[in-house]
């Protein structure tokens, strides 16, 4: 039986949150200064990826996360859920409302989308790492 280190899971969650905050700030500044403007195609792709991950997470929720794994990986699954739902909501808002390229409100929503999308991607890595460490096939 493989022993796991729970502190690594918390460190991974901390790195995921820190990376998402940095990505959100950089994307908001880049959008506001019009260095990089995100197109509606990115919003649609982000929405599609988030919906796909939500379907996978809901499909595997009852099969893969046993009682012991749930307590070990709860922070990672929570961050993944927040990232998925935040990506879905902010991409729908950005698709529904047309913001000017250099508007402050548009930059805030683009920053939120980048932060949630980064949180979603990094949380997938943390969750897979956590469940792989928690599984023992021996």
Secondary structure in CASP SS format (residue, H / E / C, confidence):
PFRMAT SS
TARGET T0000
AUTHOR 0000-0000-0000
METHOD secondary structure of the structure
MODEL  1
X C 1.00
X C 1.00
X C 1.00
X C 1.00
X C 1.00
X H 1.00
X H 1.00
X H 1.00
X H 1.00
X H 1.00
X H 1.00
X H 1.00
X H 1.00
X H 1.00
X H 1.00
X H 1.00
X H 1.00
X H 1.00
X H 1.00
X H 1.00
X H 1.00
X H 1.00
X H 1.00
X H 1.00
X H 1.00
X H 1.00
X H 1.00
X H 1.00
X H 1.00
X H 1.00
X H 1.00
X H 1.00
X C 1.00
X C 1.00
X C 1.00
X C 1.00
X C 1.00
X C 1.00
X C 1.00
X H 1.00
X H 1.00
X H 1.00
X H 1.00
X H 1.00
X H 1.00
X H 1.00
X H 1.00
X H 1.00
X H 1.00
X H 1.00
X H 1.00
X H 1.00
X H 1.00
X H 1.00
X H 1.00
X H 1.00
X H 1.00
X H 1.00
X H 1.00
X H 1.00
X H 1.00
X H 1.00
X H 1.00
X H 1.00
X C 1.00
X C 1.00
X H 1.00
X H 1.00
X H 1.00
X H 1.00
X H 1.00
X H 1.00
X C 1.00
X H 1.00
X H 1.00
X H 1.00
X H 1.00
X H 1.00
X H 1.00
X H 1.00
X H 1.00
X H 1.00
X H 1.00
X H 1.00
X H 1.00
X H 1.00
X H 1.00
X H 1.00
X H 1.00
X H 1.00
X H 1.00
X H 1.00
X H 1.00
X H 1.00
X H 1.00
X H 1.00
X C 1.00
X C 1.00
X C 1.00
X C 1.00
X C 1.00
X C 1.00
X C 1.00
X H 1.00
X H 1.00
X H 1.00
X H 1.00
X H 1.00
X H 1.00
X H 1.00
X H 1.00
X H 1.00
X H 1.00
X H 1.00
X H 1.00
X H 1.00
X H 1.00
X H 1.00
X H 1.00
X H 1.00
X H 1.00
X H 1.00
X H 1.00
X H 1.00
X H 1.00
X H 1.00
X H 1.00
X H 1.00
X H 1.00
X H 1.00
X H 1.00
X H 1.00
X H 1.00
X H 1.00
X C 1.00
X C 1.00
X C 1.00
X C 1.00
END
